[in-house]
Amino acid sequence: MIQRIQSVYLALAFIIAGPLSLIFPLWKDANGIDYHVGQSTLYTLMFGASAALSVISIFSYKKRQTQFVYNRLNMILNFILLGLFVYQSLNLSGETLVSEKGIGMFLPIGSIILLALANKAIKKDEDLVKSADRIR
């Protein structure tokens, strides 16, 4: 069913990876100009893939194991995205392309937390179904 708690977590992960990533800037460069996700094809594709995996996972609620795998893939994708942001912000000493970090750099962390909570709830549901099958 879609009204389970993991669906709420996945919907919030979709909101973080989708609309919020387009609104908040990733960083400000040395000239004080905001750098958004839409200015990089790689970041746009990765945030888009994360949002798409969240939506696919929401609607695969009948197959809990598949939903769990989609969430794991989404977490890996967000870890890669976070690693790219850390590399971008720390790649050179002194004044770099990243002068000031924006809130957009920390969006994958929120998404990872929500995906972990969703996986925990999916695991709980799976254990409940297995215990109910044992009773029959």
Chimera marker file (.cmm) of the C-alpha trace (Angstrom):
<marker_set name="trace">
<marker id="1" x="0.000" y="0.000" z="0.000" r="1" g="1" b="0" radius="0.5"/>
<marker id="2" x="1.164" y="3.474" z="-0.760" r="1" g="1" b="0" radius="0.5"/>
<marker id="3" x="0.176" y="4.919" z="2.633" r="1" g="1" b="0" radius="0.5"/>
<marker id="4" x="2.974" y="3.114" z="4.485" r="1" g="1" b="0" radius="0.5"/>
<marker id="5" x="5.628" y="5.141" z="6.320" r="1" g="1" b="0" radius="0.5"/>
<marker id="6" x="8.369" y="4.156" z="3.862" r="1" g="1" b="0" radius="0.5"/>
<marker id="7" x="6.346" y="5.759" z="1.090" r="1" g="1" b="0" radius="0.5"/>
<marker id="8" x="6.397" y="9.012" z="3.049" r="1" g="1" b="0" radius="0.5"/>
<marker id="9" x="10.172" y="8.733" z="3.468" r="1" g="1" b="0" radius="0.5"/>
<marker id="10" x="10.586" y="8.006" z="-0.240" r="1" g="1" b="0" radius="0.5"/>
<marker id="11" x="8.331" y="10.919" z="-1.201" r="1" g="1" b="0" radius="0.5"/>
<marker id="12" x="10.467" y="13.238" z="0.934" r="1" g="1" b="0" radius="0.5"/>
<marker id="13" x="13.610" y="11.813" z="-0.710" r="1" g="1" b="0" radius="0.5"/>
<marker id="14" x="12.016" y="12.538" z="-4.094" r="1" g="1" b="0" radius="0.5"/>
<marker id="15" x="11.267" y="16.129" z="-3.041" r="1" g="1" b="0" radius="0.5"/>
<marker id="16" x="14.864" y="16.593" z="-1.916" r="1" g="1" b="0" radius="0.5"/>
<marker id="17" x="16.339" y="15.123" z="-5.109" r="1" g="1" b="0" radius="0.5"/>
<marker id="18" x="13.817" y="16.744" z="-7.441" r="1" g="1" b="0" radius="0.5"/>
<marker id="19" x="12.422" y="20.221" z="-6.782" r="1" g="1" b="0" radius="0.5"/>
<marker id="20" x="14.684" y="21.247" z="-3.886" r="1" g="1" b="0" radius="0.5"/>
<marker id="21" x="17.845" y="20.458" z="-5.824" r="1" g="1" b="0" radius="0.5"/>
<marker id="22" x="16.715" y="22.856" z="-8.534" r="1" g="1" b="0" radius="0.5"/>
<marker id="23" x="15.859" y="25.636" z="-6.085" r="1" g="1" b="0" radius="0.5"/>
<marker id="24" x="18.856" y="25.726" z="-3.748" r="1" g="1" b="0" radius="0.5"/>
<marker id="25" x="22.306" y="26.680" z="-5.090" r="1" g="1" b="0" radius="0.5"/>
<marker id="26" x="25.144" y="24.192" z="-4.772" r="1" g="1" b="0" radius="0.5"/>
<marker id="27" x="27.805" y="26.816" z="-4.115" r="1" g="1" b="0" radius="0.5"/>
<marker id="28" x="28.945" y="30.333" z="-4.881" r="1" g="1" b="0" radius="0.5"/>
<marker id="29" x="31.999" y="30.844" z="-7.003" r="1" g="1" b="0" radius="0.5"/>
<marker id="30" x="34.794" y="33.354" z="-6.383" r="1" g="1" b="0" radius="0.5"/>
<marker id="31" x="32.724" y="36.111" z="-8.044" r="1" g="1" b="0" radius="0.5"/>
<marker id="32" x="29.732" y="35.483" z="-5.762" r="1" g="1" b="0" radius="0.5"/>
<marker id="33" x="27.576" y="33.947" z="-8.499" r="1" g="1" b="0" radius="0.5"/>
<marker id="34" x="25.322" y="31.042" z="-7.468" r="1" g="1" b="0" radius="0.5"/>
<marker id="35" x="25.975" y="27.690" z="-9.148" r="1" g="1" b="0" radius="0.5"/>
<marker id="36" x="22.816" y="25.601" z="-9.533" r="1" g="1" b="0" radius="0.5"/>
<marker id="37" x="22.273" y="21.961" z="-10.490" r="1" g="1" b="0" radius="0.5"/>
<marker id="38" x="20.943" y="22.909" z="-13.920" r="1" g="1" b="0" radius="0.5"/>
<marker id="39" x="24.308" y="24.341" z="-14.927" r="1" g="1" b="0" radius="0.5"/>
<marker id="40" x="25.949" y="20.908" z="-14.930" r="1" g="1" b="0" radius="0.5"/>
<marker id="41" x="24.685" y="17.996" z="-16.981" r="1" g="1" b="0" radius="0.5"/>
<marker id="42" x="26.283" y="15.442" z="-14.648" r="1" g="1" b="0" radius="0.5"/>
<marker id="43" x="24.664" y="16.831" z="-11.501" r="1" g="1" b="0" radius="0.5"/>
<marker id="44" x="21.316" y="17.212" z="-13.267" r="1" g="1" b="0" radius="0.5"/>
<marker id="45" x="21.387" y="13.588" z="-14.430" r="1" g="1" b="0" radius="0.5"/>
<marker id="46" x="22.430" y="12.275" z="-11.028" r="1" g="1" b="0" radius="0.5"/>
<marker id="47" x="19.772" y="14.219" z="-9.121" r="1" g="1" b="0" radius="0.5"/>
<marker id="48" x="17.225" y="13.209" z="-11.769" r="1" g="1" b="0" radius="0.5"/>
<marker id="49" x="18.198" y="9.547" z="-11.458" r="1" g="1" b="0" radius="0.5"/>
<marker id="50" x="17.891" y="9.780" z="-7.687" r="1" g="1" b="0" radius="0.5"/>
<marker id="51" x="14.421" y="11.312" z="-7.961" r="1" g="1" b="0" radius="0.5"/>
<marker id="52" x="13.384" y="8.696" z="-10.538" r="1" g="1" b="0" radius="0.5"/>
<marker id="53" x="14.614" y="5.829" z="-8.342" r="1" g="1" b="0" radius="0.5"/>
<marker id="54" x="12.607" y="7.242" z="-5.442" r="1" g="1" b="0" radius="0.5"/>
<marker id="55" x="9.429" y="7.339" z="-7.536" r="1" g="1" b="0" radius="0.5"/>
<marker id="56" x="10.040" y="3.848" z="-8.932" r="1" g="1" b="0" radius="0.5"/>
<marker id="57" x="10.590" y="2.588" z="-5.407" r="1" g="1" b="0" radius="0.5"/>
<marker id="58" x="7.363" y="4.184" z="-4.169" r="1" g="1" b="0" radius="0.5"/>
<marker id="59" x="5.322" y="2.394" z="-6.811" r="1" g="1" b="0" radius="0.5"/>
<marker id="60" x="7.014" y="-0.984" z="-6.387" r="1" g="1" b="0" radius="0.5"/>
<marker id="61" x="5.411" y="-1.396" z="-2.961" r="1" g="1" b="0" radius="0.5"/>
<marker id="62" x="4.138" y="-4.904" z="-3.744" r="1" g="1" b="0" radius="0.5"/>
<marker id="63" x="7.699" y="-6.189" z="-4.167" r="1" g="1" b="0" radius="0.5"/>
<marker id="64" x="9.437" y="-5.245" z="-0.929" r="1" g="1" b="0" radius="0.5"/>
<marker id="65" x="12.777" y="-6.837" z="-1.827" r="1" g="1" b="0" radius="0.5"/>
<marker id="66" x="12.920" y="-4.952" z="-5.121" r="1" g="1" b="0" radius="0.5"/>
<marker id="67" x="11.995" y="-1.755" z="-3.310" r="1" g="1" b="0" radius="0.5"/>
<marker id="68" x="14.840" y="-2.406" z="-0.870" r="1" g="1" b="0" radius="0.5"/>
<marker id="69" x="17.303" y="-2.864" z="-3.765" r="1" g="1" b="0" radius="0.5"/>
<marker id="70" x="16.135" y="0.346" z="-5.469" r="1" g="1" b="0" radius="0.5"/>
<marker id="71" x="16.707" y="2.236" z="-2.234" r="1" g="1" b="0" radius="0.5"/>
<marker id="72" x="20.193" y="0.774" z="-1.878" r="1" g="1" b="0" radius="0.5"/>
<marker id="73" x="21.041" y="1.839" z="-5.439" r="1" g="1" b="0" radius="0.5"/>
<marker id="74" x="19.660" y="5.287" z="-4.703" r="1" g="1" b="0" radius="0.5"/>
<marker id="75" x="21.810" y="5.524" z="-1.557" r="1" g="1" b="0" radius="0.5"/>
<marker id="76" x="24.909" y="4.554" z="-3.546" r="1" g="1" b="0" radius="0.5"/>
<marker id="77" x="24.056" y="7.189" z="-6.146" r="1" g="1" b="0" radius="0.5"/>
<marker id="78" x="23.677" y="9.819" z="-3.422" r="1" g="1" b="0" radius="0.5"/>
<marker id="79" x="27.000" y="8.808" z="-1.855" r="1" g="1" b="0" radius="0.5"/>
<marker id="80" x="28.675" y="9.236" z="-5.252" r="1" g="1" b="0" radius="0.5"/>
<marker id="81" x="26.999" y="12.624" z="-5.638" r="1" g="1" b="0" radius="0.5"/>
<marker id="82" x="28.147" y="13.651" z="-2.171" r="1" g="1" b="0" radius="0.5"/>
<marker id="83" x="31.683" y="12.502" z="-3.012" r="1" g="1" b="0" radius="0.5"/>
<marker id="84" x="31.647" y="14.622" z="-6.169" r="1" g="1" b="0" radius="0.5"/>
<marker id="85" x="30.576" y="17.642" z="-4.142" r="1" g="1" b="0" radius="0.5"/>
<marker id="86" x="33.331" y="17.087" z="-1.589" r="1" g="1" b="0" radius="0.5"/>
<marker id="87" x="35.885" y="16.662" z="-4.366" r="1" g="1" b="0" radius="0.5"/>
<marker id="88" x="34.633" y="19.818" z="-6.079" r="1" g="1" b="0" radius="0.5"/>
<marker id="89" x="34.849" y="21.858" z="-2.905" r="1" g="1" b="0" radius="0.5"/>
<marker id="90" x="38.286" y="20.558" z="-1.851" r="1" g="1" b="0" radius="0.5"/>
<marker id="91" x="40.088" y="19.941" z="-5.137" r="1" g="1" b="0" radius="0.5"/>
<marker id="92" x="42.609" y="22.791" z="-4.871" r="1" g="1" b="0" radius="0.5"/>
<marker id="93" x="44.111" y="24.672" z="-1.972" r="1" g="1" b="0" radius="0.5"/>
<marker id="94" x="43.468" y="28.370" z="-1.685" r="1" g="1" b="0" radius="0.5"/>
<marker id="95" x="40.672" y="30.083" z="-3.601" r="1" g="1" b="0" radius="0.5"/>
<marker id="96" x="38.953" y="27.501" z="-5.759" r="1" g="1" b="0" radius="0.5"/>
<marker id="97" x="35.919" y="27.463" z="-7.965" r="1" g="1" b="0" radius="0.5"/>
<marker id="98" x="33.883" y="26.860" z="-4.817" r="1" g="1" b="0" radius="0.5"/>
<marker id="99" x="34.119" y="29.955" z="-2.679" r="1" g="1" b="0" radius="0.5"/>
<marker id="100" x="31.149" y="29.348" z="-0.410" r="1" g="1" b="0" radius="0.5"/>
<marker id="101" x="29.155" y="26.149" z="0.022" r="1" g="1" b="0" radius="0.5"/>
<marker id="102" x="25.419" y="26.320" z="-0.519" r="1" g="1" b="0" radius="0.5"/>
<marker id="103" x="22.708" y="24.225" z="1.035" r="1" g="1" b="0" radius="0.5"/>
<marker id="104" x="22.403" y="22.258" z="-2.199" r="1" g="1" b="0" radius="0.5"/>
<marker id="105" x="25.668" y="20.448" z="-1.437" r="1" g="1" b="0" radius="0.5"/>
<marker id="106" x="24.112" y="18.907" z="1.654" r="1" g="1" b="0" radius="0.5"/>
<marker id="107" x="20.889" y="17.683" z="0.026" r="1" g="1" b="0" radius="0.5"/>
<marker id="108" x="22.282" y="14.171" z="-0.666" r="1" g="1" b="0" radius="0.5"/>
<marker id="109" x="22.848" y="13.726" z="3.087" r="1" g="1" b="0" radius="0.5"/>
<marker id="110" x="19.164" y="14.301" z="3.792" r="1" g="1" b="0" radius="0.5"/>
<marker id="111" x="18.240" y="11.963" z="0.994" r="1" g="1" b="0" radius="0.5"/>
<marker id="112" x="20.552" y="9.227" z="2.321" r="1" g="1" b="0" radius="0.5"/>
<marker id="113" x="19.034" y="9.525" z="5.800" r="1" g="1" b="0" radius="0.5"/>
<marker id="114" x="15.488" y="9.289" z="4.446" r="1" g="1" b="0" radius="0.5"/>
<marker id="115" x="16.383" y="6.298" z="2.263" r="1" g="1" b="0" radius="0.5"/>
<marker id="116" x="17.942" y="4.516" z="5.246" r="1" g="1" b="0" radius="0.5"/>
<marker id="117" x="14.778" y="5.131" z="7.277" r="1" g="1" b="0" radius="0.5"/>
<marker id="118" x="12.687" y="3.789" z="4.384" r="1" g="1" b="0" radius="0.5"/>
<marker id="119" x="14.841" y="0.656" z="4.189" r="1" g="1" b="0" radius="0.5"/>
<marker id="120" x="14.434" y="0.142" z="7.921" r="1" g="1" b="0" radius="0.5"/>
<marker id="121" x="10.639" y="0.364" z="7.575" r="1" g="1" b="0" radius="0.5"/>
<marker id="122" x="10.670" y="-2.000" z="4.567" r="1" g="1" b="0" radius="0.5"/>
<marker id="123" x="12.706" y="-4.514" z="6.561" r="1" g="1" b="0" radius="0.5"/>
<marker id="124" x="10.216" y="-4.224" z="9.420" r="1" g="1" b="0" radius="0.5"/>
<marker id="125" x="7.308" y="-4.893" z="7.030" r="1" g="1" b="0" radius="0.5"/>
<marker id="126" x="9.106" y="-7.864" z="5.517" r="1" g="1" b="0" radius="0.5"/>
<marker id="127" x="9.733" y="-9.341" z="8.964" r="1" g="1" b="0" radius="0.5"/>
<marker id="128" x="6.072" y="-8.840" z="9.863" r="1" g="1" b="0" radius="0.5"/>
<marker id="129" x="4.912" y="-10.641" z="6.716" r="1" g="1" b="0" radius="0.5"/>
<marker id="130" x="7.339" y="-13.511" z="7.341" r="1" g="1" b="0" radius="0.5"/>
<marker id="131" x="6.130" y="-13.888" z="10.921" r="1" g="1" b="0" radius="0.5"/>
<marker id="132" x="2.491" y="-13.890" z="9.763" r="1" g="1" b="0" radius="0.5"/>
<marker id="133" x="3.288" y="-16.610" z="7.219" r="1" g="1" b="0" radius="0.5"/>
<marker id="134" x="4.855" y="-18.718" z="9.948" r="1" g="1" b="0" radius="0.5"/>
<marker id="135" x="1.704" y="-18.598" z="12.059" r="1" g="1" b="0" radius="0.5"/>
<marker id="136" x="-0.503" y="-19.981" z="9.278" r="1" g="1" b="0" radius="0.5"/>
<link id1="1" id2="2" r="1" g="1" b="0" radius="0.2"/>
<link id1="2" id2="3" r="1" g="1" b="0" radius="0.2"/>
<link id1="3" id2="4" r="1" g="1" b="0" radius="0.2"/>
<link id1="4" id2="5" r="1" g="1" b="0" radius="0.2"/>
<link id1="5" id2="6" r="1" g="1" b="0" radius="0.2"/>
<link id1="6" id2="7" r="1" g="1" b="0" radius="0.2"/>
<link id1="7" id2="8" r="1" g="1" b="0" radius="0.2"/>
<link id1="8" id2="9" r="1" g="1" b="0" radius="0.2"/>
<link id1="9" id2="10" r="1" g="1" b="0" radius="0.2"/>
<link id1="10" id2="11" r="1" g="1" b="0" radius="0.2"/>
<link id1="11" id2="12" r="1" g="1" b="0" radius="0.2"/>
<link id1="12" id2="13" r="1" g="1" b="0" radius="0.2"/>
<link id1="13" id2="14" r="1" g="1" b="0" radius="0.2"/>
<link id1="14" id2="15" r="1" g="1" b="0" radius="0.2"/>
<link id1="15" id2="16" r="1" g="1" b="0" radius="0.2"/>
<link id1="16" id2="17" r="1" g="1" b="0" radius="0.2"/>
<link id1="17" id2="18" r="1" g="1" b="0" radius="0.2"/>
<link id1="18" id2="19" r="1" g="1" b="0" radius="0.2"/>
<link id1="19" id2="20" r="1" g="1" b="0" radius="0.2"/>
<link id1="20" id2="21" r="1" g="1" b="0" radius="0.2"/>
<link id1="21" id2="22" r="1" g="1" b="0" radius="0.2"/>
<link id1="22" id2="23" r="1" g="1" b="0" radius="0.2"/>
<link id1="23" id2="24" r="1" g="1" b="0" radius="0.2"/>
<link id1="24" id2="25" r="1" g="1" b="0" radius="0.2"/>
<link id1="25" id2="26" r="1" g="1" b="0" radius="0.2"/>
<link id1="26" id2="27" r="1" g="1" b="0" radius="0.2"/>
<link id1="27" id2="28" r="1" g="1" b="0" radius="0.2"/>
<link id1="28" id2="29" r="1" g="1" b="0" radius="0.2"/>
<link id1="29" id2="30" r="1" g="1" b="0" radius="0.2"/>
<link id1="30" id2="31" r="1" g="1" b="0" radius="0.2"/>
<link id1="31" id2="32" r="1" g="1" b="0" radius="0.2"/>
<link id1="32" id2="33" r="1" g="1" b="0" radius="0.2"/>
<link id1="33" id2="34" r="1" g="1" b="0" radius="0.2"/>
<link id1="34" id2="35" r="1" g="1" b="0" radius="0.2"/>
<link id1="35" id2="36" r="1" g="1" b="0" radius="0.2"/>
<link id1="36" id2="37" r="1" g="1" b="0" radius="0.2"/>
<link id1="37" id2="38" r="1" g="1" b="0" radius="0.2"/>
<link id1="38" id2="39" r="1" g="1" b="0" radius="0.2"/>
<link id1="39" id2="40" r="1" g="1" b="0" radius="0.2"/>
<link id1="40" id2="41" r="1" g="1" b="0" radius="0.2"/>
<link id1="41" id2="42" r="1" g="1" b="0" radius="0.2"/>
<link id1="42" id2="43" r="1" g="1" b="0" radius="0.2"/>
<link id1="43" id2="44" r="1" g="1" b="0" radius="0.2"/>
<link id1="44" id2="45" r="1" g="1" b="0" radius="0.2"/>
<link id1="45" id2="46" r="1" g="1" b="0" radius="0.2"/>
<link id1="46" id2="47" r="1" g="1" b="0" radius="0.2"/>
<link id1="47" id2="48" r="1" g="1" b="0" radius="0.2"/>
<link id1="48" id2="49" r="1" g="1" b="0" radius="0.2"/>
<link id1="49" id2="50" r="1" g="1" b="0" radius="0.2"/>
<link id1="50" id2="51" r="1" g="1" b="0" radius="0.2"/>
<link id1="51" id2="52" r="1" g="1" b="0" radius="0.2"/>
<link id1="52" id2="53" r="1" g="1" b="0" radius="0.2"/>
<link id1="53" id2="54" r="1" g="1" b="0" radius="0.2"/>
<link id1="54" id2="55" r="1" g="1" b="0" radius="0.2"/>
<link id1="55" id2="56" r="1" g="1" b="0" radius="0.2"/>
<link id1="56" id2="57" r="1" g="1" b="0" radius="0.2"/>
<link id1="57" id2="58" r="1" g="1" b="0" radius="0.2"/>
<link id1="58" id2="59" r="1" g="1" b="0" radius="0.2"/>
<link id1="59" id2="60" r="1" g="1" b="0" radius="0.2"/>
<link id1="60" id2="61" r="1" g="1" b="0" radius="0.2"/>
<link id1="61" id2="62" r="1" g="1" b="0" radius="0.2"/>
<link id1="62" id2="63" r="1" g="1" b="0" radius="0.2"/>
<link id1="63" id2="64" r="1" g="1" b="0" radius="0.2"/>
<link id1="64" id2="65" r="1" g="1" b="0" radius="0.2"/>
<link id1="65" id2="66" r="1" g="1" b="0" radius="0.2"/>
<link id1="66" id2="67" r="1" g="1" b="0" radius="0.2"/>
<link id1="67" id2="68" r="1" g="1" b="0" radius="0.2"/>
<link id1="68" id2="69" r="1" g="1" b="0" radius="0.2"/>
<link id1="69" id2="70" r="1" g="1" b="0" radius="0.2"/>
<link id1="70" id2="71" r="1" g="1" b="0" radius="0.2"/>
<link id1="71" id2="72" r="1" g="1" b="0" radius="0.2"/>
<link id1="72" id2="73" r="1" g="1" b="0" radius="0.2"/>
<link id1="73" id2="74" r="1" g="1" b="0" radius="0.2"/>
<link id1="74" id2="75" r="1" g="1" b="0" radius="0.2"/>
<link id1="75" id2="76" r="1" g="1" b="0" radius="0.2"/>
<link id1="76" id2="77" r="1" g="1" b="0" radius="0.2"/>
<link id1="77" id2="78" r="1" g="1" b="0" radius="0.2"/>
<link id1="78" id2="79" r="1" g="1" b="0" radius="0.2"/>
<link id1="79" id2="80" r="1" g="1" b="0" radius="0.2"/>
<link id1="80" id2="81" r="1" g="1" b="0" radius="0.2"/>
<link id1="81" id2="82" r="1" g="1" b="0" radius="0.2"/>
<link id1="82" id2="83" r="1" g="1" b="0" radius="0.2"/>
<link id1="83" id2="84" r="1" g="1" b="0" radius="0.2"/>
<link id1="84" id2="85" r="1" g="1" b="0" radius="0.2"/>
<link id1="85" id2="86" r="1" g="1" b="0" radius="0.2"/>
<link id1="86" id2="87" r="1" g="1" b="0" radius="0.2"/>
<link id1="87" id2="88" r="1" g="1" b="0" radius="0.2"/>
<link id1="88" id2="89" r="1" g="1" b="0" radius="0.2"/>
<link id1="89" id2="90" r="1" g="1" b="0" radius="0.2"/>
<link id1="90" id2="91" r="1" g="1" b="0" radius="0.2"/>
<link id1="91" id2="92" r="1" g="1" b="0" radius="0.2"/>
<link id1="92" id2="93" r="1" g="1" b="0" radius="0.2"/>
<link id1="93" id2="94" r="1" g="1" b="0" radius="0.2"/>
<link id1="94" id2="95" r="1" g="1" b="0" radius="0.2"/>
<link id1="95" id2="96" r="1" g="1" b="0" radius="0.2"/>
<link id1="96" id2="97" r="1" g="1" b="0" radius="0.2"/>
<link id1="97" id2="98" r="1" g="1" b="0" radius="0.2"/>
<link id1="98" id2="99" r="1" g="1" b="0" radius="0.2"/>
<link id1="99" id2="100" r="1" g="1" b="0" radius="0.2"/>
<link id1="100" id2="101" r="1" g="1" b="0" radius="0.2"/>
<link id1="101" id2="102" r="1" g="1" b="0" radius="0.2"/>
<link id1="102" id2="103" r="1" g="1" b="0" radius="0.2"/>
<link id1="103" id2="104" r="1" g="1" b="0" radius="0.2"/>
<link id1="104" id2="105" r="1" g="1" b="0" radius="0.2"/>
<link id1="105" id2="106" r="1" g="1" b="0" radius="0.2"/>
<link id1="106" id2="107" r="1" g="1" b="0" radius="0.2"/>
<link id1="107" id2="108" r="1" g="1" b="0" radius="0.2"/>
<link id1="108" id2="109" r="1" g="1" b="0" radius="0.2"/>
<link id1="109" id2="110" r="1" g="1" b="0" radius="0.2"/>
<link id1="110" id2="111" r="1" g="1" b="0" radius="0.2"/>
<link id1="111" id2="112" r="1" g="1" b="0" radius="0.2"/>
<link id1="112" id2="113" r="1" g="1" b="0" radius="0.2"/>
<link id1="113" id2="114" r="1" g="1" b="0" radius="0.2"/>
<link id1="114" id2="115" r="1" g="1" b="0" radius="0.2"/>
<link id1="115" id2="116" r="1" g="1" b="0" radius="0.2"/>
<link id1="116" id2="117" r="1" g="1" b="0" radius="0.2"/>
<link id1="117" id2="118" r="1" g="1" b="0" radius="0.2"/>
<link id1="118" id2="119" r="1" g="1" b="0" radius="0.2"/>
<link id1="119" id2="120" r="1" g="1" b="0" radius="0.2"/>
<link id1="120" id2="121" r="1" g="1" b="0" radius="0.2"/>
<link id1="121" id2="122" r="1" g="1" b="0" radius="0.2"/>
<link id1="122" id2="123" r="1" g="1" b="0" radius="0.2"/>
<link id1="123" id2="124" r="1" g="1" b="0" radius="0.2"/>
<link id1="124" id2="125" r="1" g="1" b="0" radius="0.2"/>
<link id1="125" id2="126" r="1" g="1" b="0" radius="0.2"/>
<link id1="126" id2="127" r="1" g="1" b="0" radius="0.2"/>
<link id1="127" id2="128" r="1" g="1" b="0" radius="0.2"/>
<link id1="128" id2="129" r="1" g="1" b="0" radius="0.2"/>
<link id1="129" id2="130" r="1" g="1" b="0" radius="0.2"/>
<link id1="130" id2="131" r="1" g="1" b="0" radius="0.2"/>
<link id1="131" id2="132" r="1" g="1" b="0" radius="0.2"/>
<link id1="132" id2="133" r="1" g="1" b="0" radius="0.2"/>
<link id1="133" id2="134" r="1" g="1" b="0" radius="0.2"/>
<link id1="134" id2="135" r="1" g="1" b="0" radius="0.2"/>
<link id1="135" id2="136" r="1" g="1" b="0" radius="0.2"/>
</marker_set>
